[in-house]
């Protein structure tokens, strides 16, 4: 076994989850990540936890969704499993990032609505979403398999205590803030309130790698236009050149240069999918290139991301409305040039550099 796989597993178990004796652990990884699953089982045994190993396949999921009639019910057995579990490890790493490209967007939207209670049950537990490096993801990133392996394992094995301290400076700024304004190029000028909401310091717990701070906008406060100039993959399709216009928090118009129908399917999932659930600021300098993988790309230090759809409950203050949706779709703005983040009228980042960085 590559020793970096064992190190990756140790980071998940000890840092991300803090796995304890008696915990019921669900391990859900692709077939290519079997060695990662083996390492997780060894560590679970060492700590007296109870692992359950599930493999998943995008190819199998595609077959199911295409064969369905487009109507779904929440699966009681899946919900019961998530309810009984104490912790989850989920690793991405399929052989083909576009496997589900021919599933109709409306089918995926219907399936996501049915699975929403299952997902909410998992989010109420300890969980870690991470990446296992595979040739398919390396190809999507335009990298050799070996180079992509180095990229992934370097990103998940940084000094998380130092990263936490670095990011805490931005948390302190946002936690006392009322208003945020983000400007980038000619296409992005958007304002929102974060008053009363909580900023989370993501230093490798729920997501590994971590490397962002994030909060929720006040639901009806978002105003302006955003040009998401970095692409994303959704439902096996590349969506690029996304432009959104917000009024009173709601997406009132949108466009995309490619696969706009997928974006439309997201907004048609439910009414709350037209509102922002997250504002995130990337701060992980170890992630220094775009790889078409949102788990990494949203953490880059010269980016801001916003997610339409569900807000994380821990970010929403008691006096503010929680945006609840079956969707949560992150999209990224490149902030490296001609860009500013302002908090309560003060510049806190210009052209990708924070005010507290030398």
C-alpha positions in Angstrom: 0.0 0.0 0.0 1.2 3.5 -0.9 2.0 5.0 2.5 0.2 8.2 1.5 -3.0 6.2 1.4 -2.5 5.2 5.0 -1.7 8.8 5.9 -4.8 10.0 4.1 -6.9 7.5 6.1 -5.3 8.6 9.4 -6.1 12.2 8.6 -9.7 11.3 8.0 -10.1 9.2 11.1 -8.2 11.3 13.6 -8.5 14.8 12.3 -11.7 15.0 10.3 -13.9 12.6 12.3 -12.1 11.9 15.6 -13.5 8.4 15.4 -14.3 6.8 18.8 -14.9 3.3 20.1 -18.4 2.1 19.4 -19.0 4.5 16.5 -21.0 3.0 13.6 -18.9 4.1 10.6 -20.2 4.0 7.0 -17.4 4.0 4.3 -18.7 4.8 0.9 -16.0 4.9 -1.8 -15.6 3.9 -5.5 -14.2 0.5 -6.4 -10.8 2.1 -7.3 -10.4 3.2 -3.7 -10.3 -0.3 -2.2 -6.9 0.3 -0.6 -8.2 3.4 1.0 -11.1 1.4 2.4 -8.7 -1.2 3.7 -6.7 1.4 5.6 -9.9 2.9 7.0 -11.0 -0.6 8.2 -7.6 -1.1 9.9 -7.9 2.2 11.7 -11.6 1.5 12.7 -10.4 -1.8 14.2 -7.7 0.0 16.1 -10.2 2.4 17.6 -13.0 0.0 18.3 -15.4 1.4 15.7 -17.9 -0.6 13.6 -17.3 -0.1 9.8 -19.7 -0.8 7.0 -18.2 -0.8 3.5 -20.3 0.4 0.6 -19.0 0.9 -2.9 -20.7 3.1 -5.4 -20.6 3.4 -9.2 -21.6 6.3 -11.3 -22.2 3.9 -14.1 -24.7 1.9 -12.0 -26.4 5.2 -10.9 -26.7 6.3 -14.5 -28.4 3.0 -15.4 -30.9 3.3 -12.6 -31.8 6.9 -13.4 -32.2 6.3 -17.1 -34.3 3.2 -16.6 -36.6 5.0 -14.1 -39.9 6.7 -14.9 -38.6 9.9 -13.4 -40.7 9.5 -10.2 -39.0 8.6 -6.9 -39.9 8.1 -3.3 -37.5 8.5 -0.4 -35.9 5.1 0.2 -36.7 4.1 3.7 -33.9 1.6 4.0 -31.3 4.2 3.0 -32.8 6.7 5.4 -32.7 4.1 8.2 -29.0 3.4 7.5 -28.1 7.0 7.7 -30.1 7.4 10.9 -28.3 4.5 12.6 -24.8 5.7 11.5 -22.5 7.9 13.7 -20.0 8.8 11.0 -19.5 8.7 7.3 -16.5 8.7 5.0 -17.3 9.4 1.4 -14.6 9.5 -1.3 -15.0 10.6 -4.9 -13.0 9.0 -7.6 -15.0 7.4 -10.4 -13.3 6.4 -13.7 -15.5 8.8 -15.8 -16.5 12.3 -14.6 -19.1 12.5 -17.4 -20.8 9.2 -16.8 -24.2 10.7 -16.0 -24.1 13.2 -18.9 -27.1 11.6 -20.7 -29.4 11.5 -17.7 -32.1 14.1 -18.2 -31.7 17.1 -15.8 -35.4 16.8 -14.7 -34.8 13.2 -13.7 -31.8 14.2 -11.5 -33.9 17.0 -10.0 -36.7 14.6 -9.1 -34.2 12.1 -7.6 -32.5 14.8 -5.5 -35.9 15.9 -4.1 -36.6 12.4 -3.0 -33.2 11.9 -1.5 -33.2 15.2 0.5 -34.3 13.6 3.8 -31.6 11.0 3.4 -29.0 13.7 2.9 -30.2 15.7 5.8 -29.9 12.6 8.1 -26.2 12.2 7.0 -25.5 15.9 7.5 -26.7 15.6 11.1 -23.8 13.1 11.8 -20.1 13.4 11.6 -19.0 13.1 8.0 -16.0 13.6 5.8 -16.1 14.1 2.0 -12.7 13.5 0.3 -11.1 12.5 -2.9 -9.3 9.3 -4.0 -7.0 10.1 -7.0 -8.0 8.1 -10.1 -6.9 8.3 -13.7 -10.3 9.6 -14.7 -10.1 12.6 -12.5 -6.5 13.1 -13.5 -7.5 13.2 -17.1 -10.2 15.8 -16.4 -7.6 17.9 -14.6 -5.2 17.6 -17.6 -2.6 15.9 -15.4 -0.8 12.6 -15.4 -2.0 10.0 -12.9 1.2 10.3 -10.9 1.1 14.1 -10.9 -2.6 14.1 -9.8 -1.8 11.7 -7.0 0.8 14.1 -5.7 -1.6 17.0 -6.1 -4.4 15.3 -4.1 -2.2 13.9 -1.3 -0.2 17.2 -0.9 -3.5 19.1 -0.5 -4.9 16.8 2.2 -1.7 16.5 4.2 -0.9 20.1 5.0 -0.5 21.4 8.6 -4.2 21.9 9.5 -3.4 23.7 12.7 -1.5 26.4 10.8 -4.2 26.5 8.2 -6.9 27.0 10.9 -4.9 29.9 12.4 -4.5 31.6 9.0 -8.2 31.3 8.2 -9.3 32.5 11.6 -8.3 36.0 10.6 -11.0 36.0 7.9 -13.5 34.4 10.3 -13.0 37.2 12.8 -13.7 39.8 10.0 -16.9 38.1 8.8 -18.3 37.2 12.2 -18.6 40.9 13.1 -19.8 42.0 9.7 -23.1 43.2 8.4 -22.5 43.6 4.6 -20.3 42.0 2.0 -19.7 43.3 -1.5 -17.8 41.3 -4.2 -16.6 42.9 -7.4 -14.7 41.3 -10.2 -14.1 42.5 -13.7 -17.1 43.9 -15.5 -19.5 41.0 -14.8 -19.6 40.7 -11.0 -20.9 43.3 -8.6 -23.0 41.7 -5.8 -23.9 42.7 -2.3 -25.4 40.7 0.5 -26.0 40.8 4.2 -24.4 38.3 6.6 -25.7 40.0 9.8 -26.5 37.6 12.5 -25.1 34.6 10.7 -22.1 32.5 11.7 -18.8 32.0 9.8 -17.3 28.5 9.8 -13.6 27.9 9.6 -13.2 24.8 7.4 -9.8 23.4 8.1 -10.3 19.8 6.9 -13.2 18.4 8.9 -16.3 17.8 6.8 -14.4 18.4 3.6 -10.9 17.1 3.1 -9.1 19.0 1.8 -10.4 22.0 3.7 -9.2 25.5 3.1 -12.1 28.0 3.1 -14.3 30.1 5.4 -17.9 30.1 4.7 -21.2 31.5 5.9 -24.8 32.0 4.6 -26.2 35.3 3.2 -29.3 36.6 4.7 -31.8 34.9 2.3 -33.5 38.0 0.8 -30.5 40.3 0.9 -28.5 39.4 -2.2 -28.6 42.0 -4.9 -26.6 42.4 -8.2 -24.9 40.3 -10.8 -22.3 37.6 -10.7 -20.3 36.1 -13.5 -18.9 32.7 -12.5 -16.0 32.7 -14.8 -14.6 29.3 -13.8 -16.6 26.2 -15.1 -18.1 23.4 -13.0 -19.2 19.8 -13.6 -22.8 19.0 -12.7 -24.6 15.8 -13.5 -21.7 14.8 -15.7 -21.8 17.9 -17.8 -19.6 21.0 -18.0 -21.4 24.2 -17.3 -19.4 27.3 -18.1 -19.7 31.1 -18.3 -22.6 31.2 -15.8 -24.2 34.6 -15.2 -26.8 35.2 -12.5 -28.8 38.3 -11.6 -30.3 38.6 -8.1 -33.2 40.7 -6.8 -34.3 40.5 -3.2 -32.1 37.4 -2.8 -33.7 35.5 -5.7 -32.2 34.5 -9.1 -34.4 36.5 -11.5 -32.4 35.7 -14.6 -29.6 33.4 -15.6 -27.5 32.3 -18.5 -24.7 29.8 -19.3 -22.4 29.6 -22.3 -22.6 25.8 -22.2 -25.2 23.3 -20.9 -27.6 26.0 -19.7 -30.4 23.4 -19.6 -28.6 21.7 -16.7 -28.5 25.0 -14.8 -32.2 25.4 -15.5 -32.9 22.0 -14.1 -31.2 23.0 -10.9 -33.3 26.1 -10.5 -36.5 24.0 -11.3 -35.8 21.6 -8.5 -37.5 23.8 -5.9 -38.1 27.5 -5.2 -35.2 27.7 -2.7 -32.7 26.6 -5.4 -33.0 30.2 -6.7 -31.6 31.6 -3.5 -28.0 31.6 -2.2 -27.3 29.2 0.6 -23.5 29.8 0.9 -20.8 32.4 0.5 -17.4 30.8 0.7 -13.9 32.3 0.4 -11.0 30.1 -0.7 -7.9 30.3 1.4 -5.8 27.1 0.7 -2.6 28.2 -0.9 -1.5 24.5 -1.4 -4.3 24.2 -4.1 -2.7 26.3 -6.8 -4.4 25.1 -10.0 -7.9 24.5 -11.3 -8.8 20.8 -11.8 -12.5 20.7 -12.6 -13.1 19.3 -9.1 -15.2 21.5 -6.8 -13.9 19.8 -3.7 -10.5 21.4 -4.5 -11.3 24.3 -6.8 -13.5 26.2 -4.3 -10.6 26.2 -1.8 -8.1 28.0 -4.1 -6.8 31.1 -2.4 -7.7 33.5 -5.2 -11.4 32.5 -5.4 -14.8 33.1 -4.0 -17.6 30.6 -4.4 -21.4 30.9 -3.9 -23.8 28.1 -3.7 -27.4 28.2 -4.8 -29.7 26.1 -2.8 -29.4 24.7 0.7 -27.6 26.6 3.5 -25.8 24.8 6.2 -27.9 25.2 9.4 -24.8 25.9 11.5 -24.2 29.1 9.5 -27.7 30.6 10.0 -28.5 32.7 13.0 -31.6 32.1 15.1 -33.2 35.3 13.8 -32.6 34.5 10.2 -34.4 32.2 7.7 -32.7 28.9 6.8 -32.7 28.3 3.0 -33.8 24.7 2.6 -33.4 23.0 -0.8 -32.7 19.7 -2.4 -29.8 21.4 -4.3 -26.5 22.8 -3.2 -24.5 23.9 -6.3 -21.2 25.7 -5.8 -19.9 28.1 -8.5 -16.6 30.0 -8.5 -15.5 33.5 -9.3 -11.8 34.0 -10.1 -10.6 36.8 -7.8 -7.0 37.0 -8.8 -7.2 40.1 -11.0 -9.3 43.3 -11.0 -11.2 42.0 -8.0 -12.1 43.2 -4.5 -13.9 41.8 -1.5 -15.3 44.6 0.8 -16.7 44.0 4.3 -18.7 46.8 5.7 -17.1 49.1 3.2 -13.5 48.1 4.0 -11.4 46.2 1.5 -10.3 42.8 2.9 -9.0 41.3 -0.3 -7.7 42.8 -3.5 -6.7 40.8 -6.5 -6.5 37.6 -4.5 -4.4 39.0 -1.6 -5.9 39.4 1.9 -5.1 42.5 3.9 -3.5 40.3 6.6 -1.1 38.6 4.1 2.4 40.1 3.5 
